[in-house]
Amino acid sequence: MLLTDRRFLAAHMVAFAGMALVAFFPGAETIPAMLMLLLAGYGLLPAIFIHFVLKESIASYGFHWGRGRFFPTLGLLILMITIALGAVWSFLSFTDAGLRYVDGTNIALLRGSFSAFLIFSALSVPVLFLTEAFFRGFLLGIWRRYFGIWSVVLSVVATLFLSWIRVSDVSSHAFFGEMTILAIGSICASIIAFFSGSYLLSFCFFFFFDTLSTVFAMILS
């Protein structure tokens, strides 16, 4: 049983500690502080646990470029990108919530300043990398061994739950838009990571997806 599996329980204690550190640690209002918390909670804590407690390689938790053949993996990546971007464009273009989201102040700021867009894109790299390492690398790697394909669902739910905790204080329109786009990206990223075994690929997908989703919102605003 899972409740008597020490490996399962220890991994989740580490995961909860990492998420709590990122979500609730005080004084993380500045960008450097936020990045340090992400590095500690999503990067160092799971890596130390994997290496020193589980005594396994970091590569066994997705730190590689895929365990399958090149063309099927590439096809999966292209398929998920196409589905995700099509879903986001439809959401932003044809729903009331999407139209209200593109009129938000954050999108207007990025649209009015190319330098702000570049800074936003640059800052998203370490944030997305560490987030993917944690949710699509560490957690998905643990859950895959116990739950199989259902680990994809658990990965998406965990990502949305933590994001809900962190951004639930924003306006309702911006919150719903952010969560909808995040849900689309998380579903596709989790599928990529599950079938390829690589969170490096899911990171590449999410960076491309996040950047183009922002561009879509800027175009439609």
C-alpha positions in Angstrom: 0.0 0.0 0.0 1.1 3.5 -0.7 0.7 4.7 2.9 3.3 2.1 3.9 5.7 2.8 1.0 8.5 4.8 2.6 9.9 5.9 -0.8 6.4 7.2 -1.9 5.9 9.0 1.5 9.4 10.5 1.6 9.1 11.8 -2.0 5.8 13.6 -1.2 7.2 15.1 2.0 10.0 16.6 -0.1 7.5 17.7 -2.8 5.2 19.4 -0.2 8.2 21.1 1.4 9.3 22.5 -1.9 5.8 23.7 -2.8 5.3 25.3 0.6 8.7 27.0 0.4 7.7 28.5 -3.0 4.1 29.4 -2.1 4.4 30.6 1.5 7.9 31.8 2.3 7.7 35.5 3.3 9.6 38.3 1.6 9.5 36.9 -2.0 8.1 40.0 -3.6 11.2 40.8 -5.6 12.3 38.9 -8.7 15.7 37.8 -7.3 14.0 36.5 -4.1 11.4 34.6 -6.2 14.0 33.0 -8.4 16.0 31.9 -5.3 12.9 30.3 -3.8 12.2 28.5 -7.0 15.8 27.3 -7.2 15.7 26.0 -3.6 12.2 24.5 -3.6 11.9 23.2 -7.2 15.5 22.5 -8.0 17.9 21.9 -5.1 15.6 20.1 -2.7 14.4 17.5 -5.1 17.9 17.0 -6.6 19.4 16.5 -3.2 16.7 14.0 -2.3 17.1 12.1 -5.6 20.9 11.9 -5.3 21.5 11.4 -1.6 18.3 9.6 -0.4 17.1 7.7 -3.4 20.6 7.3 -4.7 19.4 7.6 -8.3 20.6 9.6 -11.3 18.9 13.0 -12.0 18.6 11.7 -15.6 16.1 9.1 -14.5 13.8 11.9 -13.6 13.7 13.5 -17.1 17.0 15.4 -17.3 17.7 14.2 -20.9 16.3 14.7 -24.4 14.0 11.8 -24.6 14.2 8.1 -24.4 12.3 7.2 -27.6 13.1 7.5 -31.2 13.6 11.0 -32.7 10.8 11.3 -35.2 8.0 10.0 -33.0 9.1 12.3 -30.3 9.3 15.2 -32.7 5.9 14.4 -34.0 4.5 14.4 -30.5 6.1 17.7 -29.8 4.7 19.3 -33.0 1.2 17.8 -32.3 1.1 19.2 -28.8 2.3 22.6 -29.9 -0.4 22.7 -32.6 -3.1 21.6 -30.3 -2.1 24.0 -27.5 -1.7 27.1 -29.6 -4.9 26.4 -31.5 -6.7 26.1 -28.1 -5.2 29.3 -26.8 -6.0 31.2 -30.0 -9.6 30.0 -29.8 -9.9 30.9 -26.2 -8.5 34.4 -26.7 -10.5 35.1 -29.9 -13.9 33.5 -29.3 -14.7 33.6 -25.6 -15.8 36.5 -23.5 -13.2 35.5 -20.8 -10.5 35.5 -23.4 -11.4 38.8 -24.8 -11.5 40.3 -21.3 -8.1 38.8 -20.6 -6.4 40.4 -23.6 -7.7 43.8 -22.5 -5.9 43.4 -19.1 -3.2 45.9 -18.0 -0.4 43.3 -18.1 -0.9 42.6 -21.8 -1.3 46.3 -22.6 2.1 46.9 -20.8 3.9 44.3 -22.9 2.2 45.5 -26.1 3.4 49.0 -25.5 7.0 48.2 -24.8 9.2 45.7 -26.7 11.8 45.9 -24.0 9.3 44.8 -21.4 8.3 41.8 -23.6 12.0 40.8 -23.9 12.5 41.1 -20.2 9.3 39.1 -19.6 10.5 36.4 -22.0 14.0 36.3 -20.4 12.7 36.0 -16.9 10.3 33.2 -18.0 13.3 30.9 -18.9 14.5 30.1 -15.3 11.0 30.1 -14.0 9.7 27.6 -16.6 12.8 25.5 -16.4 12.6 25.0 -12.6 8.8 24.6 -12.7 9.1 21.9 -15.4 12.0 20.2 -13.5 9.7 19.9 -10.4 6.3 19.1 -11.8 7.2 17.3 -15.1 10.5 15.9 -13.8 10.5 15.1 -10.1 6.8 14.7 -9.4 5.8 13.1 -12.7 8.8 10.7 -12.4 7.5 9.6 -9.0 3.9 9.3 -10.0 4.6 7.5 -13.2 5.9 4.6 -11.3 2.8 4.3 -9.1 -0.1 5.6 -11.2 0.9 5.2 -14.9 -1.0 7.4 -17.3 -2.9 9.0 -14.4 0.3 10.7 -13.4 -0.4 13.1 -16.3 -3.7 14.2 -14.6 -2.0 14.5 -11.2 0.8 16.7 -12.7 -1.7 19.1 -14.2 -3.8 19.3 -11.0 -0.7 20.0 -8.9 0.5 22.7 -11.2 -2.9 24.4 -11.3 -3.3 24.1 -7.5 0.0 25.8 -6.7 -0.6 28.5 -9.3 -4.1 29.1 -7.8 -2.5 29.6 -4.4 0.0 32.1 -5.7 -2.1 34.2 -8.1 -5.6 34.0 -6.5 -5.3 37.6 -5.4 -5.4 39.0 -9.0 -8.6 40.3 -10.7 -11.1 37.6 -11.7 -10.7 38.2 -15.5 -6.9 38.0 -15.4 -7.0 35.0 -13.0 -9.4 33.0 -15.1 -7.4 33.8 -18.3 -4.1 32.9 -16.7 -5.4 29.6 -15.3 -7.0 28.6 -18.6 -3.8 29.2 -20.6 -1.8 27.4 -17.8 -4.2 24.4 -17.9 -3.8 24.1 -21.7 0.0 24.3 -21.5 0.2 21.9 -18.5 -1.9 19.2 -20.1 0.3 19.2 -23.2 3.5 19.5 -21.3 2.6 16.6 -19.1 1.7 14.4 -22.1 5.1 15.3 -23.7 7.0 14.5 -20.5 5.1 11.3 -19.9 5.7 9.8 -23.3 9.2 11.1 -23.9 10.4 10.8 -20.3 12.0 14.2 -20.7 11.2 17.4 -18.9 13.8 19.2 -21.0 11.4 18.7 -24.0 8.4 19.8 -21.9 10.4 22.9 -20.9 11.2 23.7 -24.6 7.5 23.2 -25.4 6.3 25.5 -22.5 8.7 28.3 -23.3 7.6 28.3 -27.0 3.9 28.0 -25.9 4.2 30.7 -23.2 5.9 33.1 -25.6 3.5 32.6 -28.5 0.5 32.8 -26.1 1.7 36.2 -25.0 2.2 37.3 -28.6 -1.4 36.1 -29.4 -2.8 38.2 -26.5 -0.7 41.2 -27.6 -2.0 40.9 -31.2 -5.6 40.6 -30.1 -5.5 43.4 -27.5 
